[in-house]
Amino acid sequence: MIRTRNVTLSGTAQIVTIDDDIDTANTFQIQNTHASAFAYVGNENVTTSNYGVKIGPGQSFSLELQANDQLYAVSDNAATVAIIILDRS
């Protein structure tokens, strides 16, 4: 199953994986669609200075997630990110 969503980020960590638990491994891709703002991706403690991945304007990042993994993101300038998840069930 393919799932998509757009999320407008703020300075507070918010979940960017799908709200309901995905109970199988999945491929997750996030693209920063903002023209100038950065998006910062990590765990629930992600901030603009404490993050796992910094995604520049127009860039994307993908990773493999295990069942029920959750990914969070923030932005210093209200970046919108486009998300696609391929559920490999």
QUIFENPE-V118796 format. One record per residue. N is the residue number from 1. RES is the residue in one letter. D_FIRST is the distance of its C-alpha to the first C-alpha in whole Angstrom. Layout:
N/RES/D_FIRST ; N/RES/D_FIRST
//
This chain:
1/M/0 ; 2/I/4 ; 3/R/7 ; 4/T/10 ; 5/R/14 ; 6/N/17 ; 7/V/20 ; 8/T/23 ; 9/L/25 ; 10/S/28 ; 11/G/31 ; 12/T/29 ; 13/A/26 ; 14/Q/23 ; 15/I/20 ; 16/V/17 ; 17/T/14 ; 18/I/12 ; 19/D/15 ; 20/D/14 ; 21/D/13 ; 22/I/10 ; 23/D/12 ; 24/T/11 ; 25/A/12 ; 26/N/10 ; 27/T/11 ; 28/F/12 ; 29/Q/14 ; 30/I/17 ; 31/Q/19 ; 32/N/22 ; 33/T/23 ; 34/H/27 ; 35/A/30 ; 36/S/32 ; 37/A/30 ; 38/F/29 ; 39/A/26 ; 40/Y/26 ; 41/V/23 ; 42/G/24 ; 43/N/24 ; 44/E/25 ; 45/N/29 ; 46/V/28 ; 47/T/31 ; 48/T/32 ; 49/S/34 ; 50/N/32 ; 51/Y/29 ; 52/G/27 ; 53/V/26 ; 54/K/27 ; 55/I/25 ; 56/G/28 ; 57/P/28 ; 58/G/25 ; 59/Q/24 ; 60/S/21 ; 61/F/20 ; 62/S/17 ; 63/L/17 ; 64/E/15 ; 65/L/15 ; 66/Q/15 ; 67/A/14 ; 68/N/15 ; 69/D/17 ; 70/Q/18 ; 71/L/19 ; 72/Y/21 ; 73/A/23 ; 74/V/26 ; 75/S/28 ; 76/D/32 ; 77/N/32 ; 78/A/29 ; 79/A/26 ; 80/T/23 ; 81/V/20 ; 82/A/17 ; 83/I/14 ; 84/I/10 ; 85/I/8 ; 86/L/6 ; 87/D/5 ; 88/R/7 ; 89/S/8
//
